[in-house]
Amino acid sequence: MRHALSTHESFKITLRAMLLMAALLIVSCTEEAEPYPDLVTEFADIRTDADGMFIDITTDDGTCYSITNTNIQPHRPDTTYRAVAGFVSNGSSTEPHAQIYTLTGAQVLADSTAILRQDPTGVESMWHEGQHINMQLTAKTHGGRHTWGYAIDFIEEGGKKERAHAHYHLSLHHNQGDDPTSYSQTYYCSIHTTQLPQYKNTDTITVSVHTFKGIKSWTFSN
């Protein structure tokens, strides 16, 4: 025959349960307090080897990291891809390595002066780093194909010989085609500045964009 627990015995069991819960809570809090790795997100160039596997990533400041985790499915061999990469580096200045966590493709824009079209787009951000002008754009889409590029509007040239300089005026090319404007989608694009003709003496670049609020321009010192 089972007897009912006394008040003293019930208290001891309750106290043990409370202590066990407290211990589990402390362990849980300790685990949650562990720091997450410092994830860096940057525009970068990523190279593949002869088998199409990622081998290194170079950010726009010129730092080249060997990639410690490669892709599962091979890409085009011996190719350089432009992307927005989220990665964690080992912090070494002599043998930098990086583990890739996220990758989003970025388009390197080509000269489309001959077929310039300026359908409106939003500009979340635009900046100049290293040899690239990078853009985070937001266009209205219904899942259709958009094409991007840039046009050279004109070049202001001045000075002579060692004092020669040039100011490029570019326009963003955006062709939305017949894609309906249903929802917003983010696009990442880059202009490789050294691909501009007569680039040697360029000291200033202005990029104009037909936004949803009219023409807006960004000027960068080179």
C-alpha positions as CSV (number, residue, x, y, z in Angstrom):
1,M,0.0,0.0,0.0
2,R,1.5,3.4,-1.0
3,H,1.5,6.2,1.5
4,A,1.0,9.8,0.8
5,L,4.2,11.9,1.0
6,S,4.7,14.0,4.0
7,T,5.0,17.8,3.7
8,H,8.7,17.6,4.5
9,E,9.3,15.0,1.8
10,S,7.3,17.0,-0.8
11,F,9.4,20.1,0.0
12,K,12.6,18.2,-0.6
13,I,11.4,16.9,-3.9
14,T,10.2,20.3,-5.0
15,L,13.6,21.9,-3.9
16,R,15.5,19.3,-5.9
17,A,13.4,20.0,-9.0
18,M,14.0,23.7,-8.6
19,L,17.7,23.2,-8.2
20,L,17.8,21.0,-11.3
21,M,15.8,23.6,-13.3
22,A,18.2,26.3,-12.2
23,A,21.2,24.3,-13.2
24,L,19.7,23.6,-16.7
25,L,18.9,27.4,-17.0
26,I,22.5,28.3,-16.1
27,V,23.9,25.8,-18.7
28,S,21.4,27.2,-21.3
29,C,22.4,30.8,-20.6
30,T,26.1,29.9,-20.8
31,E,25.7,28.2,-24.2
32,E,23.7,31.2,-25.5
33,A,26.4,33.6,-24.3
34,E,29.0,32.0,-26.5
35,P,30.0,34.7,-29.1
36,Y,29.1,34.2,-32.7
37,P,31.9,34.5,-35.3
38,D,32.4,37.9,-36.9
39,L,30.7,37.6,-40.2
40,V,31.9,40.1,-42.8
41,T,29.7,40.9,-45.8
42,E,31.5,42.5,-48.8
43,F,31.6,42.7,-52.6
44,A,34.4,40.4,-53.7
45,D,35.9,38.4,-56.6
46,I,35.9,34.7,-56.2
47,R,38.1,32.4,-58.3
48,T,37.5,28.7,-59.2
49,D,40.2,26.1,-60.0
50,A,40.4,23.7,-63.0
51,D,37.6,21.6,-61.4
52,G,35.3,24.5,-60.8
53,M,35.8,24.6,-57.1
54,F,36.3,27.9,-55.1
55,I,39.9,28.5,-54.2
56,D,40.2,32.1,-53.1
57,I,38.3,35.4,-52.5
58,T,39.6,38.9,-53.0
59,T,37.8,41.8,-51.5
60,D,37.9,45.3,-53.0
61,D,40.6,46.5,-50.6
62,G,42.9,44.0,-52.3
63,T,43.0,41.3,-49.5
64,C,43.0,37.8,-50.9
65,Y,41.8,34.9,-48.7
66,S,42.2,31.2,-49.3
67,I,38.8,29.6,-49.0
68,T,38.7,26.8,-46.4
69,N,35.3,25.4,-47.5
70,T,34.6,24.8,-51.1
71,N,31.4,24.6,-53.1
72,I,29.5,21.3,-53.3
73,Q,28.5,21.7,-57.0
74,P,31.3,22.8,-59.3
75,H,31.0,26.1,-61.3
76,R,32.8,27.1,-64.5
77,P,36.5,26.2,-64.2
78,D,39.2,28.8,-64.1
79,T,36.7,31.6,-63.7
80,T,36.4,34.7,-61.6
81,Y,32.9,35.4,-60.2
82,R,31.7,38.7,-58.8
83,A,29.5,38.3,-55.6
84,V,28.4,39.7,-52.3
85,A,30.0,37.3,-49.9
86,G,29.4,36.7,-46.2
87,F,32.5,35.1,-44.7
88,V,34.6,34.7,-41.5
89,S,38.3,35.2,-41.7
90,N,41.0,33.7,-39.5
91,G,42.4,37.1,-38.7
92,S,45.8,36.4,-40.1
93,S,47.7,39.1,-42.0
94,T,50.3,36.7,-43.3
95,E,48.2,33.7,-44.4
96,P,44.6,34.9,-44.5
97,H,41.9,32.2,-44.8
98,A,38.1,32.6,-45.0
99,Q,35.1,30.3,-44.5
100,I,32.2,31.3,-46.8
101,Y,28.7,31.4,-45.3
102,T,26.6,33.2,-47.9
103,L,27.0,34.1,-51.5
104,T,24.8,36.3,-53.7
105,G,25.7,37.0,-57.3
106,A,26.6,40.5,-58.5
107,Q,26.7,41.7,-62.1
108,V,29.7,43.4,-63.5
109,L,28.2,46.1,-65.7
110,A,29.3,46.5,-69.4
111,D,29.2,49.6,-71.6
112,S,25.7,49.7,-73.1
113,T,25.9,53.3,-74.4
114,A,24.6,52.3,-77.8
115,I,21.4,50.8,-76.3
116,L,20.9,53.0,-73.3
117,R,17.5,52.6,-71.5
118,Q,16.7,54.2,-68.2
119,D,13.8,52.5,-66.6
120,P,13.5,53.7,-63.0
121,T,15.1,51.8,-60.1
122,G,15.7,52.4,-56.4
123,V,19.2,52.9,-55.1
124,E,19.7,51.5,-51.6
125,S,23.4,52.4,-51.6
126,M,26.3,53.2,-53.9
127,W,30.0,53.5,-53.1
128,H,33.5,53.4,-54.5
129,E,36.1,51.0,-53.2
130,G,39.3,49.9,-54.9
131,Q,38.7,49.5,-58.6
132,H,34.9,49.2,-58.3
133,I,31.8,51.3,-58.0
134,N,29.3,49.0,-56.2
135,M,25.6,49.4,-56.1
136,Q,22.7,47.9,-54.2
137,L,19.6,48.5,-56.4
138,T,15.9,47.8,-55.9
139,A,13.8,47.3,-59.0
140,K,10.1,46.5,-59.4
141,T,9.5,43.1,-61.0
142,H,7.2,40.2,-61.5
143,G,10.0,37.7,-61.9
144,G,11.0,38.8,-65.4
145,R,14.4,39.4,-66.8
146,H,16.1,42.8,-66.3
147,T,19.3,44.0,-68.0
148,W,21.8,46.4,-66.6
149,G,24.8,48.4,-67.8
150,Y,26.2,51.9,-68.0
151,A,26.5,54.6,-70.6
152,I,29.3,57.1,-71.0
153,D,27.5,60.4,-71.3
154,F,30.6,62.5,-71.7
155,I,34.1,63.0,-70.4
156,E,35.4,66.3,-69.1
157,E,39.1,66.5,-69.8
158,G,41.6,69.1,-68.6
159,G,45.2,69.8,-68.0
160,K,48.2,68.5,-69.9
161,K,50.8,65.7,-69.5
162,E,51.4,65.0,-65.9
163,R,48.5,67.3,-64.9
164,A,46.0,65.8,-67.3
165,H,42.8,64.7,-65.7
166,A,39.4,63.5,-66.7
167,H,35.9,63.5,-65.1
168,Y,33.6,60.7,-66.3
169,H,29.9,61.2,-66.4
170,L,28.1,57.8,-66.5
171,S,24.4,56.9,-66.6
172,L,23.0,53.6,-65.3
173,H,21.4,51.5,-68.0
174,H,18.3,49.6,-66.8
175,N,16.0,47.7,-69.2
176,Q,12.9,46.3,-67.5
177,G,11.4,45.0,-70.7
178,D,7.8,44.1,-70.3
179,D,8.2,42.8,-66.8
180,P,5.2,44.1,-64.6
181,T,6.0,46.2,-61.5
182,S,4.6,43.8,-58.9
183,Y,7.1,43.7,-56.0
184,S,10.6,44.9,-55.2
185,Q,13.7,42.8,-55.7
186,T,17.3,43.6,-54.8
187,Y,20.1,43.6,-57.5
188,Y,23.8,43.9,-56.8
189,C,25.9,45.5,-59.6
190,S,29.5,46.7,-60.0
191,I,31.3,48.9,-62.5
192,H,35.0,47.9,-62.9
193,T,36.5,51.4,-63.3
194,T,39.7,50.3,-65.0
195,Q,37.6,49.1,-67.9
196,L,36.6,52.6,-68.8
197,P,38.4,53.9,-71.9
198,Q,41.1,56.5,-71.3
199,Y,40.9,55.7,-67.6
200,K,44.6,56.5,-66.8
201,N,44.1,60.1,-65.9
202,T,40.6,59.8,-64.4
203,D,40.2,61.6,-61.1
204,T,36.4,61.8,-60.7
205,I,33.5,59.6,-61.7
206,T,29.8,60.7,-61.5
207,V,27.1,58.1,-61.9
208,S,23.5,59.3,-62.6
209,V,20.5,57.0,-62.1
210,H,16.8,57.4,-63.1
211,T,15.2,56.6,-59.7
212,F,11.6,56.5,-58.8
213,K,12.0,60.1,-57.5
214,G,13.8,61.5,-60.6
215,I,17.5,61.6,-61.7
216,K,20.0,61.4,-58.9
217,S,23.8,61.5,-59.1
218,W,26.7,60.1,-57.0
219,T,30.2,61.5,-57.5
220,F,33.4,59.7,-56.4
221,S,37.0,60.8,-56.3
222,N,39.2,58.2,-58.0
